[in-house]
Amino acid sequence: MPASYGIIGWPLGHSKSPLLHNWGLRTSGLPGKYEAWPTEPKKLKAFMAEVRARRIKGVSVTIPHKQAVMPYLDGLTERATRVGAVNTLFWAEGKLMGDNTDVAGIVAPLAPYKERLQSALVLGAGGAARAACAALQELGVAEICVANRTEAKAQALAKDFGLASVSWEGRAARPWSLIVNTTPLGMKGEHQGTSPWPANGFEGVGLVFDLVYNPVRTVLLGDAKKAGVEVLSGLQMFLQQGLAQFEIWTGVALEEKGARQLLMMDLLATGG
Ligand code: NAP
C-alpha cells in the first residue's frame, strides 16, 4: 500500500503543507499521498489510534494539537523536548516519535547571520515563540528577550528558557540585533495591514524575521525595509520546517530552490 502522510490541525484553513509534500513525493518519484486531516480536539485520541492502526508514515501537527499529541507518543527528540511541543510525527524502530522541525525552520534562515546576532527580541509567547527561543539558544545568541501582549505569558516563557522579558509597551525602547515576530499581527485575515512594531522604531535594529508567511510581504517587513533593515520572511521558515519533515519521513533532501518557487507562486496566485 502506498505510504500515507498528512497534516492535522483545527481549523486547518489554507495549509500549504499538502502542496509542498505532494510536490516532494512527485519530484522524488516516491509512492504515497499527503492529505489534509482537519481534526477537532475531541477527535484527537481516535486519530492517534488510527495513526498506529494504519501505520501512517508521517504527520505534520499544527494548532491546537502541538502539545496535545505528546501523551500519545512513544518518545520525543531532543528538540521537541526542549521546545515542549511537537510538529512532526514519525516512526523509528517501530516507535511513534515526535520531533519539532519549527526549530530547524528558524535556525536555517538565521544561520548565515549568526555572527551578527548579539541580542534578539521575540515578540509573542505562544508555540512559535517557544520554537524561536530554542532556535536562538541553539544559535548561541547571547541576549534573548521576550515581549508579549499578556505579560505573564512572556514571563512564564522566559522562565522556562532561562531568558529575560520586557513589557509589550516597552518592546521598542532599545535596539536589538534581531527582532522575531511570532504573533499573528500582519497575517492575512483580521490582522492583515497591522504590525507588531512601530514604523519609526527601527533605529539600531539589524535584522527582522517575521514568522508570518501569508502574505509574504507583511507591513512589518515593508516598514523594516524602508528603514534600511535586512529582513527574513516566514516563508523561509515554512519552507525549511517542511523540507526537514520530508527528509525525516523519506530520507530525501528536496531541492530548496524548486520548493521555494512552488510556494511563492502559489502564495502570489492566492493573493499572498
Ligand atoms: P499562539 O500559540 O496562538 O500564540 C500567538 C501569540 O501571539 C500569543 O503570544 C498572543 O499573545 C500573540 N497575539 C495574538 N494576537 C495578538 C494581538 N492582536 N496583539 C499582540 N499579540 C497578539 O500561535 P503560534 O503557534 O505561536 O503562531 C503564531 C504565528 O506564528 C502564526 O500566526 C503564524 O503566522 C506564525 N507561524 C509561522 C510558521 C511558519 O512556518 N512560518 C509556523 C508556525 C507559526 P497573548 O498571549 O496575549 O494572547
py3Dmol code that shows the C-alpha trace and the ligand (Angstrom):
import py3Dmol

protein = """\
ATOM      1  CA  MET A   1       0.000   0.000   0.000  1.00  0.00           C
ATOM      2  CA  PRO A   2       1.417   3.476  -0.865  1.00  0.00           C
ATOM      3  CA  ALA A   3       2.621   5.476   2.130  1.00  0.00           C
ATOM      4  CA  SER A   4       0.149   7.803   3.781  1.00  0.00           C
ATOM      5  CA  TYR A   5       1.115  11.251   5.097  1.00  0.00           C
ATOM      6  CA  GLY A   6      -0.870  14.272   6.196  1.00  0.00           C
ATOM      7  CA  ILE A   7      -1.418  17.255   8.444  1.00  0.00           C
ATOM      8  CA  ILE A   8      -3.734  17.552  11.465  1.00  0.00           C
ATOM      9  CA  GLY A   9      -4.976  20.799  12.912  1.00  0.00           C
ATOM     10  CA  TRP A  10      -8.251  22.580  13.720  1.00  0.00           C
ATOM     11  CA  PRO A  11      -9.300  24.502  11.801  1.00  0.00           C
ATOM     12  CA  LEU A  12      -6.829  23.661   9.037  1.00  0.00           C
ATOM     13  CA  GLY A  13      -7.713  26.534   6.736  1.00  0.00           C
ATOM     14  CA  HIS A  14      -5.419  27.068   3.783  1.00  0.00           C
ATOM     15  CA  SER A  15      -2.415  24.934   4.781  1.00  0.00           C
ATOM     16  CA  LYS A  16       0.349  24.905   2.162  1.00  0.00           C
ATOM     17  CA  SER A  17       1.781  21.633   3.526  1.00  0.00           C
ATOM     18  CA  PRO A  18      -0.141  19.329   1.110  1.00  0.00           C
ATOM     19  CA  LEU A  19       1.161  21.369  -1.823  1.00  0.00           C
ATOM     20  CA  LEU A  20       4.781  21.129  -0.649  1.00  0.00           C
ATOM     21  CA  HIS A  21       4.806  17.458   0.358  1.00  0.00           C
ATOM     22  CA  ASN A  22       2.837  16.141  -2.649  1.00  0.00           C
ATOM     23  CA  TRP A  23       5.256  18.052  -4.888  1.00  0.00           C
ATOM     24  CA  GLY A  24       8.099  16.418  -2.945  1.00  0.00           C
ATOM     25  CA  LEU A  25       6.657  12.923  -3.400  1.00  0.00           C
ATOM     26  CA  ARG A  26       6.101  13.525  -7.125  1.00  0.00           C
ATOM     27  CA  THR A  27       9.506  15.023  -7.876  1.00  0.00           C
ATOM     28  CA  SER A  28      11.378  12.341  -5.949  1.00  0.00           C
ATOM     29  CA  GLY A  29       9.346   9.540  -7.568  1.00  0.00           C
ATOM     30  CA  LEU A  30       8.125   8.190  -4.221  1.00  0.00           C
ATOM     31  CA  PRO A  31       4.734   6.473  -3.954  1.00  0.00           C
ATOM     32  CA  GLY A  32       2.283   7.965  -1.473  1.00  0.00           C
ATOM     33  CA  LYS A  33      -0.084  10.798  -0.807  1.00  0.00           C
ATOM     34  CA  TYR A  34      -0.143  13.707   1.685  1.00  0.00           C
ATOM     35  CA  GLU A  35      -3.598  14.773   2.827  1.00  0.00           C
ATOM     36  CA  ALA A  36      -5.246  17.454   4.986  1.00  0.00           C
ATOM     37  CA  TRP A  37      -6.960  15.925   8.013  1.00  0.00           C
ATOM     38  CA  PRO A  38      -8.919  18.627   9.886  1.00  0.00           C
ATOM     39  CA  THR A  39      -9.253  17.118  13.375  1.00  0.00           C
ATOM     40  CA  GLU A  40     -11.251  18.561  16.246  1.00  0.00           C
ATOM     41  CA  PRO A  41      -9.554  18.315  19.666  1.00  0.00           C
ATOM     42  CA  LYS A  42     -12.203  15.817  20.866  1.00  0.00           C
ATOM     43  CA  LYS A  43     -11.283  13.503  17.944  1.00  0.00           C
ATOM     44  CA  LEU A  44      -7.521  13.555  18.586  1.00  0.00           C
ATOM     45  CA  LYS A  45      -7.478  10.306  20.581  1.00  0.00           C
ATOM     46  CA  ALA A  46      -9.258   8.399  17.798  1.00  0.00           C
ATOM     47  CA  PHE A  47      -6.963   9.960  15.216  1.00  0.00           C
ATOM     48  CA  MET A  48      -3.853   8.863  17.105  1.00  0.00           C
ATOM     49  CA  ALA A  49      -5.218   5.304  17.313  1.00  0.00           C
ATOM     50  CA  GLU A  50      -5.653   5.401  13.544  1.00  0.00           C
ATOM     51  CA  VAL A  51      -2.052   6.579  13.044  1.00  0.00           C
ATOM     52  CA  ARG A  52      -0.911   3.379  14.789  1.00  0.00           C
ATOM     53  CA  ALA A  53      -3.512   1.054  13.211  1.00  0.00           C
ATOM     54  CA  ARG A  54      -2.878   2.305   9.667  1.00  0.00           C
ATOM     55  CA  ARG A  55       0.843   2.860  10.230  1.00  0.00           C
ATOM     56  CA  ILE A  56       0.540   6.378   8.823  1.00  0.00           C
ATOM     57  CA  LYS A  57       4.109   7.183   7.833  1.00  0.00           C
ATOM     58  CA  GLY A  58       4.293  10.884   8.570  1.00  0.00           C
ATOM     59  CA  VAL A  59       2.097  13.509  10.224  1.00  0.00           C
ATOM     60  CA  SER A  60       2.533  17.281  10.405  1.00  0.00           C
ATOM     61  CA  VAL A  61       0.920  18.691  13.531  1.00  0.00           C
ATOM     62  CA  THR A  62      -0.370  22.227  13.846  1.00  0.00           C
ATOM     63  CA  ILE A  63      -2.565  24.363  16.137  1.00  0.00           C
ATOM     64  CA  PRO A  64      -4.147  23.311  18.509  1.00  0.00           C
ATOM     65  CA  HIS A  65      -2.547  19.841  18.736  1.00  0.00           C
ATOM     66  CA  LYS A  66       1.189  20.573  19.097  1.00  0.00           C
ATOM     67  CA  GLN A  67       1.232  19.786  22.814  1.00  0.00           C
ATOM     68  CA  ALA A  68      -1.902  17.623  22.995  1.00  0.00           C
ATOM     69  CA  VAL A  69      -0.348  14.861  20.810  1.00  0.00           C
ATOM     70  CA  MET A  70       2.595  14.355  23.166  1.00  0.00           C
ATOM     71  CA  PRO A  71       0.966  11.852  25.588  1.00  0.00           C
ATOM     72  CA  TYR A  72       0.116   9.568  22.633  1.00  0.00           C
ATOM     73  CA  LEU A  73       3.757   9.151  21.538  1.00  0.00           C
ATOM     74  CA  ASP A  74       6.453   6.597  22.433  1.00  0.00           C
ATOM     75  CA  GLY A  75       9.204   9.210  22.572  1.00  0.00           C
ATOM     76  CA  LEU A  76      10.408  12.713  21.690  1.00  0.00           C
ATOM     77  CA  THR A  77      13.529  14.042  20.001  1.00  0.00           C
ATOM     78  CA  GLU A  78      15.813  16.307  21.986  1.00  0.00           C
ATOM     79  CA  ARG A  79      14.496  19.379  20.096  1.00  0.00           C
ATOM     80  CA  ALA A  80      10.852  18.514  20.779  1.00  0.00           C
ATOM     81  CA  THR A  81      11.678  18.002  24.446  1.00  0.00           C
ATOM     82  CA  ARG A  82      13.412  21.373  24.636  1.00  0.00           C
ATOM     83  CA  VAL A  83      10.551  23.234  22.920  1.00  0.00           C
ATOM     84  CA  GLY A  84       7.842  21.323  24.773  1.00  0.00           C
ATOM     85  CA  ALA A  85       5.836  20.892  21.555  1.00  0.00           C
ATOM     86  CA  VAL A  86       5.725  18.604  18.516  1.00  0.00           C
ATOM     87  CA  ASN A  87       5.045  19.477  14.858  1.00  0.00           C
ATOM     88  CA  THR A  88       6.167  16.186  13.261  1.00  0.00           C
ATOM     89  CA  LEU A  89       5.261  12.546  13.927  1.00  0.00           C
ATOM     90  CA  PHE A  90       7.482   9.803  12.501  1.00  0.00           C
ATOM     91  CA  TRP A  91       8.330   6.149  13.087  1.00  0.00           C
ATOM     92  CA  ALA A  92      11.751   4.987  14.323  1.00  0.00           C
ATOM     93  CA  GLU A  93      12.433   1.322  15.062  1.00  0.00           C
ATOM     94  CA  GLY A  94       8.721   0.632  15.496  1.00  0.00           C
ATOM     95  CA  LYS A  95       8.220   3.561  17.866  1.00  0.00           C
ATOM     96  CA  LEU A  96       5.962   6.544  17.148  1.00  0.00           C
ATOM     97  CA  MET A  97       8.106   9.614  17.800  1.00  0.00           C
ATOM     98  CA  GLY A  98       7.581  13.384  17.964  1.00  0.00           C
ATOM     99  CA  ASP A  99      10.002  15.975  16.603  1.00  0.00           C
ATOM    100  CA  ASN A 100       9.893  19.749  16.233  1.00  0.00           C
ATOM    101  CA  THR A 101      11.140  20.980  12.849  1.00  0.00           C
ATOM    102  CA  ASP A 102       9.898  24.534  13.557  1.00  0.00           C
ATOM    103  CA  VAL A 103      13.253  24.997  15.317  1.00  0.00           C
ATOM    104  CA  ALA A 104      15.185  23.981  12.182  1.00  0.00           C
ATOM    105  CA  GLY A 105      12.853  26.273  10.229  1.00  0.00           C
ATOM    106  CA  ILE A 106      14.074  29.232  12.294  1.00  0.00           C
ATOM    107  CA  VAL A 107      17.725  28.190  12.701  1.00  0.00           C
ATOM    108  CA  ALA A 108      18.377  27.646   8.955  1.00  0.00           C
ATOM    109  CA  PRO A 109      17.446  31.148   7.661  1.00  0.00           C
ATOM    110  CA  LEU A 110      19.275  32.816  10.604  1.00  0.00           C
ATOM    111  CA  ALA A 111      22.460  30.725  10.401  1.00  0.00           C
ATOM    112  CA  PRO A 112      24.184  32.979   7.793  1.00  0.00           C
ATOM    113  CA  TYR A 113      23.688  35.958  10.168  1.00  0.00           C
ATOM    114  CA  LYS A 114      24.890  34.128  13.287  1.00  0.00           C
ATOM    115  CA  GLU A 115      27.973  36.272  13.951  1.00  0.00           C
ATOM    116  CA  ARG A 116      25.882  39.462  13.928  1.00  0.00           C
ATOM    117  CA  LEU A 117      23.235  38.272  16.395  1.00  0.00           C
ATOM    118  CA  GLN A 118      24.302  39.629  19.784  1.00  0.00           C
ATOM    119  CA  SER A 119      20.783  40.347  21.029  1.00  0.00           C
ATOM    120  CA  ALA A 120      17.300  39.225  19.986  1.00  0.00           C
ATOM    121  CA  LEU A 121      13.747  40.168  20.916  1.00  0.00           C
ATOM    122  CA  VAL A 122      10.988  37.580  20.450  1.00  0.00           C
ATOM    123  CA  LEU A 123       7.524  39.132  20.015  1.00  0.00           C
ATOM    124  CA  GLY A 124       4.813  36.767  21.270  1.00  0.00           C
ATOM    125  CA  ALA A 125       4.825  33.914  23.773  1.00  0.00           C
ATOM    126  CA  GLY A 126       2.887  31.085  22.098  1.00  0.00           C
ATOM    127  CA  GLY A 127       4.058  27.897  20.392  1.00  0.00           C
ATOM    128  CA  ALA A 128       6.056  29.612  17.644  1.00  0.00           C
ATOM    129  CA  ALA A 129       7.780  31.799  20.270  1.00  0.00           C
ATOM    130  CA  ARG A 130       8.908  28.639  22.116  1.00  0.00           C
ATOM    131  CA  ALA A 131      10.450  27.334  18.873  1.00  0.00           C
ATOM    132  CA  ALA A 132      12.078  30.739  18.309  1.00  0.00           C
ATOM    133  CA  CYS A 133      13.627  30.792  21.819  1.00  0.00           C
ATOM    134  CA  ALA A 134      15.011  27.257  21.340  1.00  0.00           C
ATOM    135  CA  ALA A 135      16.390  28.227  17.902  1.00  0.00           C
ATOM    136  CA  LEU A 136      18.040  31.424  19.176  1.00  0.00           C
ATOM    137  CA  GLN A 137      19.645  29.488  22.039  1.00  0.00           C
ATOM    138  CA  GLU A 138      20.928  26.916  19.545  1.00  0.00           C
ATOM    139  CA  LEU A 139      22.445  29.748  17.505  1.00  0.00           C
ATOM    140  CA  GLY A 140      24.229  30.986  20.626  1.00  0.00           C
ATOM    141  CA  VAL A 141      22.591  34.453  20.776  1.00  0.00           C
ATOM    142  CA  ALA A 142      23.954  35.972  23.997  1.00  0.00           C
ATOM    143  CA  GLU A 143      20.952  38.097  24.965  1.00  0.00           C
ATOM    144  CA  ILE A 144      17.426  36.858  24.242  1.00  0.00           C
ATOM    145  CA  CYS A 145      14.331  38.643  25.495  1.00  0.00           C
ATOM    146  CA  VAL A 146      10.574  38.011  25.166  1.00  0.00           C
ATOM    147  CA  ALA A 147       7.757  40.588  24.894  1.00  0.00           C
ATOM    148  CA  ASN A 148       4.105  39.602  24.807  1.00  0.00           C
ATOM    149  CA  ARG A 149       0.724  41.343  24.953  1.00  0.00           C
ATOM    150  CA  THR A 150      -0.140  39.252  28.019  1.00  0.00           C
ATOM    151  CA  GLU A 151       2.926  39.919  30.129  1.00  0.00           C
ATOM    152  CA  ALA A 152       2.502  36.933  32.465  1.00  0.00           C
ATOM    153  CA  LYS A 153       2.899  34.594  29.474  1.00  0.00           C
ATOM    154  CA  ALA A 154       6.131  36.341  28.434  1.00  0.00           C
ATOM    155  CA  GLN A 155       7.435  35.927  31.961  1.00  0.00           C
ATOM    156  CA  ALA A 156       6.480  32.236  32.079  1.00  0.00           C
ATOM    157  CA  LEU A 157       8.137  31.535  28.712  1.00  0.00           C
ATOM    158  CA  ALA A 158      11.261  33.477  29.697  1.00  0.00           C
ATOM    159  CA  LYS A 159      11.465  31.456  32.920  1.00  0.00           C
ATOM    160  CA  ASP A 160      11.146  28.127  31.058  1.00  0.00           C
ATOM    161  CA  PHE A 161      14.091  29.008  28.821  1.00  0.00           C
ATOM    162  CA  GLY A 162      16.146  30.970  31.368  1.00  0.00           C
ATOM    163  CA  LEU A 163      15.666  34.261  29.486  1.00  0.00           C
ATOM    164  CA  ALA A 164      14.563  37.834  30.228  1.00  0.00           C
ATOM    165  CA  SER A 165      11.264  39.518  29.376  1.00  0.00           C
ATOM    166  CA  VAL A 166      10.185  43.115  28.737  1.00  0.00           C
ATOM    167  CA  SER A 167       6.715  44.629  28.746  1.00  0.00           C
ATOM    168  CA  TRP A 168       4.829  44.817  25.433  1.00  0.00           C
ATOM    169  CA  GLU A 169       4.672  48.623  25.757  1.00  0.00           C
ATOM    170  CA  GLY A 170       8.425  48.798  26.340  1.00  0.00           C
ATOM    171  CA  ARG A 171       9.405  46.484  23.455  1.00  0.00           C
ATOM    172  CA  ALA A 172      10.820  49.205  21.178  1.00  0.00           C
ATOM    173  CA  ALA A 173      12.621  51.168  23.904  1.00  0.00           C
ATOM    174  CA  ARG A 174      16.074  49.933  22.857  1.00  0.00           C
ATOM    175  CA  PRO A 175      17.678  48.483  19.699  1.00  0.00           C
ATOM    176  CA  TRP A 176      18.096  44.737  19.054  1.00  0.00           C
ATOM    177  CA  SER A 177      20.366  42.896  16.586  1.00  0.00           C
ATOM    178  CA  LEU A 178      17.307  40.808  15.690  1.00  0.00           C
ATOM    179  CA  ILE A 179      13.536  41.061  16.103  1.00  0.00           C
ATOM    180  CA  VAL A 180      11.458  37.893  15.562  1.00  0.00           C
ATOM    181  CA  ASN A 181       7.700  38.305  15.174  1.00  0.00           C
ATOM    182  CA  THR A 182       5.809  35.228  16.338  1.00  0.00           C
ATOM    183  CA  THR A 183       2.434  36.973  16.760  1.00  0.00           C
ATOM    184  CA  PRO A 184      -0.223  36.739  14.015  1.00  0.00           C
ATOM    185  CA  LEU A 185      -0.088  40.534  13.529  1.00  0.00           C
ATOM    186  CA  GLY A 186       0.232  41.152   9.780  1.00  0.00           C
ATOM    187  CA  MET A 187      -1.300  37.804   8.768  1.00  0.00           C
ATOM    188  CA  LYS A 188      -3.961  37.524   6.056  1.00  0.00           C
ATOM    189  CA  GLY A 189      -7.435  37.969   7.523  1.00  0.00           C
ATOM    190  CA  GLU A 190      -8.300  40.091  10.537  1.00  0.00           C
ATOM    191  CA  HIS A 191      -4.651  41.069  11.232  1.00  0.00           C
ATOM    192  CA  GLN A 192      -3.579  41.960   7.685  1.00  0.00           C
ATOM    193  CA  GLY A 193      -2.284  45.517   7.462  1.00  0.00           C
ATOM    194  CA  THR A 194      -1.199  45.581  11.133  1.00  0.00           C
ATOM    195  CA  SER A 195       2.329  45.338  12.536  1.00  0.00           C
ATOM    196  CA  PRO A 196       3.741  44.359  15.932  1.00  0.00           C
ATOM    197  CA  TRP A 197       6.423  47.076  15.698  1.00  0.00           C
ATOM    198  CA  PRO A 198       6.258  50.907  15.390  1.00  0.00           C
ATOM    199  CA  ALA A 199       7.152  52.043  11.851  1.00  0.00           C
ATOM    200  CA  ASN A 200       9.605  54.624  13.246  1.00  0.00           C
ATOM    201  CA  GLY A 201      11.268  52.214  15.718  1.00  0.00           C
ATOM    202  CA  PHE A 202      13.996  50.557  13.620  1.00  0.00           C
ATOM    203  CA  GLU A 203      16.944  52.737  14.686  1.00  0.00           C
ATOM    204  CA  GLY A 204      19.801  50.351  15.548  1.00  0.00           C
ATOM    205  CA  VAL A 205      17.859  47.197  14.575  1.00  0.00           C
ATOM    206  CA  GLY A 206      19.993  44.810  12.471  1.00  0.00           C
ATOM    207  CA  LEU A 207      17.597  42.169  11.144  1.00  0.00           C
ATOM    208  CA  VAL A 208      13.849  41.442  11.241  1.00  0.00           C
ATOM    209  CA  PHE A 209      12.416  37.921  10.897  1.00  0.00           C
ATOM    210  CA  ASP A 210       8.630  37.809  10.501  1.00  0.00           C
ATOM    211  CA  LEU A 211       7.297  34.264  11.009  1.00  0.00           C
ATOM    212  CA  VAL A 212       4.043  35.273   9.276  1.00  0.00           C
ATOM    213  CA  TYR A 213       4.229  33.894   5.712  1.00  0.00           C
ATOM    214  CA  ASN A 214       0.849  34.759   4.266  1.00  0.00           C
ATOM    215  CA  PRO A 215       1.193  37.415   2.922  1.00  0.00           C
ATOM    216  CA  VAL A 216       4.918  37.072   2.162  1.00  0.00           C
ATOM    217  CA  ARG A 217       5.326  40.854   2.286  1.00  0.00           C
ATOM    218  CA  THR A 218       3.933  41.989   5.626  1.00  0.00           C
ATOM    219  CA  VAL A 219       3.663  45.551   6.920  1.00  0.00           C
ATOM    220  CA  LEU A 220       6.458  44.756   9.422  1.00  0.00           C
ATOM    221  CA  LEU A 221       8.837  43.655   6.659  1.00  0.00           C
ATOM    222  CA  GLY A 222       7.834  46.625   4.469  1.00  0.00           C
ATOM    223  CA  ASP A 223       8.499  49.103   7.296  1.00  0.00           C
ATOM    224  CA  ALA A 224      11.824  47.452   8.143  1.00  0.00           C
ATOM    225  CA  LYS A 225      12.970  47.531   4.521  1.00  0.00           C
ATOM    226  CA  LYS A 226      12.020  51.200   4.223  1.00  0.00           C
ATOM    227  CA  ALA A 227      14.217  51.860   7.272  1.00  0.00           C
ATOM    228  CA  GLY A 228      17.108  50.036   5.531  1.00  0.00           C
ATOM    229  CA  VAL A 229      16.921  46.934   7.765  1.00  0.00           C
ATOM    230  CA  GLU A 230      17.509  43.435   6.365  1.00  0.00           C
ATOM    231  CA  VAL A 231      14.506  41.097   6.519  1.00  0.00           C
ATOM    232  CA  LEU A 232      13.632  37.393   6.510  1.00  0.00           C
ATOM    233  CA  SER A 233      10.146  36.168   5.614  1.00  0.00           C
ATOM    234  CA  GLY A 234       8.122  33.465   7.349  1.00  0.00           C
ATOM    235  CA  LEU A 235       8.047  31.676   4.013  1.00  0.00           C
ATOM    236  CA  GLN A 236      11.661  30.717   4.681  1.00  0.00           C
ATOM    237  CA  MET A 237      10.661  29.146   7.999  1.00  0.00           C
ATOM    238  CA  PHE A 238       7.705  27.344   6.440  1.00  0.00           C
ATOM    239  CA  LEU A 239       9.940  26.033   3.661  1.00  0.00           C
ATOM    240  CA  GLN A 240      12.724  24.840   5.984  1.00  0.00           C
ATOM    241  CA  GLN A 241      10.423  23.167   8.532  1.00  0.00           C
ATOM    242  CA  GLY A 242       8.691  21.373   5.647  1.00  0.00           C
ATOM    243  CA  LEU A 243      11.922  20.249   3.970  1.00  0.00           C
ATOM    244  CA  ALA A 244      13.135  18.917   7.332  1.00  0.00           C
ATOM    245  CA  GLN A 245       9.876  16.937   7.764  1.00  0.00           C
ATOM    246  CA  PHE A 246      10.144  15.444   4.281  1.00  0.00           C
ATOM    247  CA  GLU A 247      13.713  14.316   4.952  1.00  0.00           C
ATOM    248  CA  ILE A 248      12.749  12.734   8.309  1.00  0.00           C
ATOM    249  CA  TRP A 249       9.963  10.716   6.645  1.00  0.00           C
ATOM    250  CA  THR A 250      11.654   9.729   3.373  1.00  0.00           C
ATOM    251  CA  GLY A 251      15.404  10.287   3.774  1.00  0.00           C
ATOM    252  CA  VAL A 252      15.224  12.549   0.694  1.00  0.00           C
ATOM    253  CA  ALA A 253      16.562  16.127   0.799  1.00  0.00           C
ATOM    254  CA  LEU A 254      14.354  18.068  -1.613  1.00  0.00           C
ATOM    255  CA  GLU A 255      15.726  20.769  -3.866  1.00  0.00           C
ATOM    256  CA  GLU A 256      15.267  24.034  -1.976  1.00  0.00           C
ATOM    257  CA  LYS A 257      15.027  26.376  -4.952  1.00  0.00           C
ATOM    258  CA  GLY A 258      12.221  24.413  -6.634  1.00  0.00           C
ATOM    259  CA  ALA A 259      10.278  24.152  -3.370  1.00  0.00           C
ATOM    260  CA  ARG A 260      10.601  27.913  -2.743  1.00  0.00           C
ATOM    261  CA  GLN A 261       9.380  28.720  -6.265  1.00  0.00           C
ATOM    262  CA  LEU A 262       6.409  26.387  -5.837  1.00  0.00           C
ATOM    263  CA  LEU A 263       5.301  28.072  -2.594  1.00  0.00           C
ATOM    264  CA  MET A 264       5.998  31.586  -3.833  1.00  0.00           C
ATOM    265  CA  MET A 265       3.949  31.069  -6.998  1.00  0.00           C
ATOM    266  CA  ASP A 266       1.059  29.610  -5.010  1.00  0.00           C
ATOM    267  CA  LEU A 267       1.091  32.437  -2.459  1.00  0.00           C
ATOM    268  CA  LEU A 268       1.194  35.088  -5.190  1.00  0.00           C
ATOM    269  CA  ALA A 269      -1.633  33.351  -7.103  1.00  0.00           C
ATOM    270  CA  THR A 270      -3.781  33.303  -3.958  1.00  0.00           C
ATOM    271  CA  GLY A 271      -3.086  36.954  -3.158  1.00  0.00           C
ATOM    272  CA  GLY A 272      -0.342  36.305  -0.546  1.00  0.00           C
TER     273      GLY A 272
END
"""
ligand_1 = """\
48
NAP
P -0.218 31.028 19.504
O 0.351 29.922 20.294
O -1.695 31.207 19.416
O 0.453 32.406 20.014
C 0.080 33.645 19.476
C 0.842 34.762 20.182
O 0.548 35.986 19.519
C 0.468 34.930 21.655
O 1.629 35.247 22.371
C -0.517 36.110 21.618
O -0.480 36.928 22.777
C 0.051 36.919 20.478
N -1.029 37.723 19.867
C -2.188 37.275 19.306
N -2.935 38.302 18.881
C -2.254 39.444 19.214
C -2.515 40.822 19.048
N -3.641 41.259 18.470
N -1.601 41.706 19.514
C -0.459 41.288 20.116
N -0.157 39.990 20.299
C -1.051 39.077 19.851
O 0.248 30.899 17.969
P 1.637 30.300 17.419
O 1.523 28.855 17.141
O 2.749 30.771 18.284
O 1.719 31.017 15.995
C 1.843 32.402 15.911
C 2.117 32.851 14.480
O 3.366 32.313 14.028
C 1.076 32.320 13.474
O 0.036 33.230 13.365
C 1.876 32.198 12.196
O 1.752 33.375 11.451
C 3.317 32.077 12.652
N 3.881 30.738 12.364
C 4.579 30.619 11.220
C 5.136 29.403 10.893
C 5.936 29.288 9.631
O 6.235 28.166 9.203
N 6.331 30.384 9.036
C 4.985 28.296 11.748
C 4.253 28.454 12.936
C 3.701 29.699 13.225
P -1.403 36.635 24.076
O -0.594 35.657 24.915
O -1.548 37.958 24.701
O -2.689 36.039 23.573
"""
view = py3Dmol.view(width=600, height=400)
view.addModel(protein, "pdb")
view.setStyle({"model": 0}, {"cartoon": {"style": "trace"}})
view.addModel(ligand_1, "xyz")
view.setStyle({"model": 1}, {"stick": {}})
view.zoomTo()
view.show()
